[in-house]
Amino acid sequence: MDTFTAIDFELATAAYTSVCSVGIVNVKEGKIVNEFYSLVQPPDNKYMWQTTRVHGIKAKDTVEAPTFLALFPTLFPLLFNEHMVAHNEAFDRAVLQQTMKLFGLDYTSLKLPELWECTSLIYKAKGFPKTKLSICCQLMNIQLDHHDALSDARACALLYLNQNNIPDNLLLNT
């Protein structure tokens, strides 16, 4: 499928409702047509040092950022009725579902599929022994600023678009 939307979330704490950034990439007919990124103020603007160490986002960075609830009217048209792709779809789907529930938003209003496409699972099925986003991107020669939500979403989109163009030398593990 050449028309889809890739998404990635970064979290401020271990709670799936602690979104601190979101990246969305809309692809139409195999071409990236829109990219969206925003910092998001997590509940109480609370962070764990462990998550900040991963993505570098701190409370001072999101103190003026919109909450997920305030940002949702912008996100809705980017996600509505889209074919969704994420590198770990179960994680990103759960983050979206749980965060929407926290803010009293109806997930079903987005009319998204029950399960999304997962580039990690796709590349595992293609024979990649390890399917971390950074590893897949390195092997597929896709630029990545790992744990930047937009860069991760863009990389996921490119992995999805290139799933049938894996060089033969990378398929030796099948």
Residue pairs with C-beta under 8 A, 6 or more apart in sequence:
1 83
1 117
2 27
2 28
2 29
2 30
2 161
3 27
3 28
3 29
3 83
4 27
4 82
4 83
4 84
4 85
4 117
4 157
4 160
5 24
5 25
5 26
5 27
5 78
5 79
5 82
5 83
5 84
5 85
6 24
6 25
6 27
6 84
6 85
6 86
6 153
6 154
6 156
6 157
6 160
7 22
7 23
7 24
7 25
7 79
7 84
7 85
7 86
7 92
7 96
7 153
7 156
8 22
8 23
8 86
8 87
8 92
8 149
8 150
8 152
8 153
8 156
9 19
9 21
9 22
9 91
9 92
9 95
9 96
9 149
10 19
10 20
10 21
10 22
10 51
10 54
10 55
10 57
10 147
10 149
11 18
11 19
11 20
11 42
11 51
11 95
12 18
12 19
12 20
12 42
12 45
12 46
12 47
12 48
12 51
12 52
12 57
12 59
12 62
13 42
13 46
13 47
13 48
13 51
14 48
14 51
15 43
16 91
16 94
16 95
16 98
16 99
17 42
17 43
17 95
17 98
17 99
17 102
18 42
18 43
18 46
18 51
19 40
19 42
19 68
19 95
19 99
20 39
20 40
20 41
20 42
20 47
20 51
20 55
20 57
20 62
21 37
21 38
21 39
21 40
21 55
21 57
21 148
21 149
22 36
22 37
22 38
22 40
22 71
22 75
22 149
23 35
23 36
23 37
23 148
23 149
23 150
23 151
23 152
23 153
23 154
24 34
24 35
24 36
24 37
24 75
24 78
24 79
24 150
24 153
25 32
25 34
25 35
25 36
25 150
25 153
25 154
25 156
25 157
26 32
26 33
26 34
26 35
26 36
26 78
26 82
27 33
27 157
27 160
27 161
30 161
32 154
32 157
34 78
35 150
35 153
35 154
36 74
36 75
36 78
36 150
37 149
37 150
38 65
38 66
38 71
38 74
39 57
39 61
39 62
39 65
40 62
40 65
40 66
40 67
40 68
40 71
41 62
41 63
41 64
41 65
41 66
41 67
42 62
43 102
45 59
45 62
45 63
46 59
47 57
47 58
47 59
51 57
52 58
54 147
55 147
55 148
56 147
67 103
68 99
68 100
68 102
68 103
69 103
69 105
72 100
72 103
72 105
76 109
76 110
79 96
79 110
79 112
80 110
80 111
81 110
81 111
81 112
82 112
83 113
83 117
84 93
84 112
84 113
84 116
84 117
85 116
85 117
85 118
85 119
85 156
85 157
85 160
86 92
86 93
86 116
86 117
86 118
86 119
86 156
87 118
87 119
87 120
87 133
87 136
87 152
87 155
87 156
87 159
88 118
88 120
89 115
89 116
89 117
89 118
89 120
89 121
90 118
92 116
93 115
93 116
96 107
97 107
100 106
100 107
101 107
117 160
119 131
119 133
119 136
119 156
119 159
119 160
119 163
120 131
120 132
120 133
120 136
121 131
122 159
122 160
122 163
123 131
123 136
123 159
123 163
124 131
126 163
126 166
126 171
126 174
127 170
127 171
127 172
127 173
127 174
128 135
128 136
128 139
128 170
128 173
129 173
133 144
133 146
133 152
133 155
133 156
133 159
134 144
134 146
136 142
136 159
137 143
137 144
137 146
137 155
137 159
138 144
139 170
140 158
140 159
140 162
140 166
140 170
142 155
142 158
142 159
142 162
143 151
143 155
144 151
144 152
144 155
145 151
146 152
